[in-house]
Amino acid sequence: MLIKNTTVFTKETLEGLNRASNFTNEKYKKFKLIFNLAGLIFLMLFVRYMVLFVTNDDSKDIFLTVFYAVAAAVFLFIGMYLMDRDNKRRFNNLYKNMIGVEFNYEIDSDTIKVEDADGDVDILKWEDVLRVEKDAKYIYIFFNNEECLSLQRTGFTSCTDKDLLELSTAILATRQKDASKQIKNNKDEIKINEESIDDSYVTQLDIENEDHQANLSK
């Protein structure tokens, strides 16, 4: 099966790639959730105290109102903008020269052939693929956390996006299974080596030790 795809790299592609790079970044998702959640909590508290001011309630407190407003602004700014800014800047520097370039892909079970509009060709191997992500418009093939191929899901000229996802899932699953099998074989080999210690050598040491103890007791 030969899968073919043509994708023009656009600003939308770059934005999607930036988002996809964090799909499996648990640390990023955890801290983003914490900052956004804290910001929303402070925002709700600010609204509550603003209501007290509007209604001229005796329990109104201008210090807490200002504090909650500032805290909400800071946490939401970090969670919704600052955490993504550095990542966006890094990807913009890496891929900005690719915007507007058309890429042709030919993919089988062993390799991924990439050809740009100038006729430059790269042959990449599935064994070097780190992971495959997807969203509504693109499929992203990551070789590390920054190097990635982006294939538009409507750009397939031979086979479909579903075929590519099934192929990638099968290849990555097989590789993971082989890695687990290798780890198990290594553990079994270590266990065999431990069990194959020369018992005669150990016995000889015991005999020499007993003789030494006997000489000392005389």
C-alpha positions as CSV (number, residue, x, y, z in Angstrom):
1,M,0.0,0.0,0.0
2,L,1.4,3.4,-1.1
3,I,-0.2,6.4,0.6
4,K,0.2,9.7,-1.2
5,N,-0.6,13.2,0.1
6,T,-0.1,16.8,-1.0
7,T,-0.1,19.5,1.6
8,V,0.6,23.2,1.4
9,F,2.2,24.4,4.6
10,T,0.3,27.5,5.9
11,K,0.1,29.6,9.0
12,E,-2.9,27.4,10.0
13,T,-0.6,24.3,9.7
14,L,2.0,26.0,11.9
15,E,-0.6,26.8,14.6
16,G,-1.9,23.3,14.6
17,L,1.6,21.9,14.8
18,N,2.3,24.1,17.8
19,R,-0.8,22.8,19.6
20,A,0.0,19.2,18.6
21,S,3.4,19.4,20.1
22,N,1.8,19.6,23.6
23,F,-0.8,16.9,23.2
24,T,1.4,14.4,25.2
25,N,3.2,17.0,27.4
26,E,1.7,16.1,30.8
27,K,3.7,18.8,32.6
28,Y,2.5,21.5,30.3
29,K,-1.1,20.4,30.5
30,K,-0.9,20.1,34.3
31,F,0.5,23.6,34.9
32,K,-1.8,25.2,32.2
33,L,-4.8,23.7,34.0
34,I,-3.6,24.9,37.4
35,F,-3.0,28.5,36.2
36,N,-6.3,28.7,34.3
37,L,-8.3,27.2,37.1
38,A,-6.7,29.5,39.7
39,G,-7.4,32.4,37.4
40,L,-11.1,31.5,37.0
41,I,-11.5,31.1,40.8
42,F,-10.0,34.5,41.4
43,L,-12.1,35.9,38.7
44,M,-15.3,34.6,40.3
45,L,-14.3,36.0,43.6
46,F,-13.6,39.4,42.0
47,V,-17.1,39.3,40.4
48,R,-18.6,38.4,43.8
49,Y,-17.0,41.4,45.5
50,M,-17.9,43.7,42.6
51,V,-21.6,42.7,43.1
52,L,-21.2,43.7,46.8
53,F,-20.0,47.1,45.6
54,V,-22.8,47.5,43.1
55,T,-25.4,46.6,45.8
56,N,-23.6,48.8,48.4
57,D,-23.3,45.8,50.7
58,D,-21.7,46.4,54.1
59,S,-19.3,43.5,53.6
60,K,-17.7,45.0,50.6
61,D,-13.9,45.2,50.7
62,I,-12.0,47.3,48.2
63,F,-8.6,45.7,49.1
64,L,-9.9,42.1,48.4
65,T,-11.7,43.3,45.3
66,V,-8.4,44.7,43.8
67,F,-6.4,41.7,45.0
68,Y,-8.8,39.2,43.3
69,A,-8.8,41.3,40.1
70,V,-5.0,41.4,39.9
71,A,-4.6,37.7,40.8
72,A,-7.2,36.7,38.2
73,A,-5.4,38.8,35.5
74,V,-1.9,37.4,36.4
75,F,-2.9,33.7,36.5
76,L,-5.0,33.9,33.3
77,F,-2.3,35.8,31.5
78,I,0.2,33.1,32.4
79,G,-2.1,30.1,31.6
80,M,-3.7,31.5,28.4
81,Y,-0.8,33.4,26.9
82,L,2.6,33.2,28.5
83,M,2.9,29.4,28.6
84,D,2.3,29.2,24.9
85,R,4.3,32.2,23.8
86,D,7.8,30.6,24.1
87,N,6.6,27.4,22.3
88,K,5.0,29.5,19.5
89,R,8.2,31.5,19.1
90,R,10.3,28.4,18.8
91,F,8.1,26.8,16.2
92,N,7.8,30.0,14.3
93,N,11.6,30.2,14.1
94,L,11.8,26.6,12.9
95,Y,9.0,26.6,10.3
96,K,8.3,30.2,9.2
97,N,10.3,29.6,6.0
98,M,8.1,26.7,5.1
99,I,4.9,28.7,4.9
100,G,3.5,28.6,1.4
101,V,5.6,25.6,0.4
102,E,3.9,22.5,-1.1
103,F,5.0,19.1,0.1
104,N,4.3,15.8,-1.6
105,Y,4.4,12.6,0.6
106,E,4.7,9.0,-0.4
107,I,4.3,6.6,2.5
108,D,4.6,2.9,2.9
109,S,5.3,0.5,5.8
110,D,9.0,1.2,5.8
111,T,9.7,4.8,4.7
112,I,8.2,8.3,4.3
113,K,9.3,10.1,1.2
114,V,9.0,13.9,1.3
115,E,9.4,16.1,-1.8
116,D,9.1,19.9,-1.8
117,A,8.3,22.2,-4.7
118,D,12.0,22.5,-5.6
119,G,12.3,18.8,-6.1
120,D,14.4,18.2,-3.0
121,V,13.7,14.7,-1.6
122,D,14.1,13.3,1.9
123,I,13.6,9.6,2.7
124,L,12.6,9.1,6.4
125,K,12.2,5.9,8.3
126,W,9.3,4.8,10.4
127,E,11.7,3.5,13.0
128,D,12.8,7.1,13.7
129,V,9.2,8.3,14.3
130,L,8.5,9.2,17.9
131,R,4.7,9.5,17.8
132,V,1.8,10.4,15.6
133,E,-0.9,13.0,16.6
134,K,-4.0,14.3,14.8
135,D,-6.6,17.0,15.0
136,A,-9.6,17.8,12.8
137,K,-7.5,19.0,9.9
138,Y,-4.1,17.5,10.1
139,I,-2.0,14.4,10.9
140,Y,1.3,15.2,12.6
141,I,4.2,12.7,12.4
142,F,6.8,13.7,15.1
143,F,10.4,12.5,15.0
144,N,11.2,14.4,18.2
145,N,9.4,17.2,20.1
146,E,10.2,19.7,17.4
147,E,10.8,18.0,14.0
148,C,7.5,17.1,12.5
149,L,5.6,16.4,9.2
150,S,2.2,17.9,8.9
151,L,-0.2,16.2,6.4
152,Q,-3.6,17.8,5.6
153,R,-6.4,15.2,6.0
154,T,-8.1,16.4,2.8
155,G,-4.9,16.2,0.8
156,F,-4.7,12.5,0.2
157,T,-4.5,11.5,-3.5
158,S,-4.0,7.8,-2.9
159,C,-5.6,6.0,0.1
160,T,-7.1,8.1,3.0
161,D,-6.2,9.7,6.3
162,K,-7.7,6.7,8.0
163,D,-5.3,4.4,6.2
164,L,-2.3,6.4,7.4
165,L,-3.6,6.4,11.0
166,E,-4.1,2.6,10.9
167,L,-0.7,2.1,9.4
168,S,1.0,4.3,12.0
169,T,-0.8,2.7,14.9
170,A,0.2,-0.8,13.7
171,I,3.8,0.2,13.2
172,L,4.2,2.0,16.5
173,A,2.4,-0.8,18.4
174,T,4.6,-3.4,16.9
175,R,7.7,-1.4,17.8
176,Q,6.5,-1.0,21.4
177,K,5.8,-4.8,21.6
178,D,9.3,-5.6,20.2
179,A,10.9,-3.2,22.8
180,S,8.9,-4.9,25.6
181,K,10.0,-8.3,24.4
182,Q,13.6,-7.2,24.3
183,I,13.5,-5.9,27.8
184,K,12.0,-9.2,29.0
185,N,14.7,-11.2,27.2
186,N,17.4,-9.1,28.8
187,K,15.9,-9.7,32.3
188,D,15.7,-13.5,31.6
189,E,19.3,-13.5,30.4
190,I,20.4,-11.7,33.7
191,K,18.4,-14.3,35.7
192,I,20.1,-17.2,33.8
193,N,23.5,-15.7,34.4
194,E,22.9,-15.4,38.1
195,E,21.7,-19.0,38.3
196,S,24.7,-20.3,36.3
197,I,27.4,-19.3,38.9
198,D,29.9,-22.1,39.3
199,D,28.6,-24.0,42.3
200,S,31.9,-25.9,42.6
201,Y,33.8,-22.7,43.0
202,V,31.5,-21.6,45.8
203,T,31.8,-25.1,47.4
204,Q,35.6,-24.8,47.3
205,L,35.5,-21.5,49.0
206,D,33.3,-23.0,51.8
207,I,35.8,-25.9,52.3
208,E,38.8,-23.5,52.5
209,N,36.9,-21.3,55.0
210,E,36.0,-24.4,57.2
211,D,39.7,-25.5,57.1
212,H,40.8,-22.0,58.1
213,Q,38.3,-22.0,61.0
214,A,39.5,-25.4,62.1
215,N,43.1,-24.3,62.2
216,L,42.2,-21.3,64.3
217,S,40.4,-23.4,66.8
218,K,43.5,-25.6,67.3
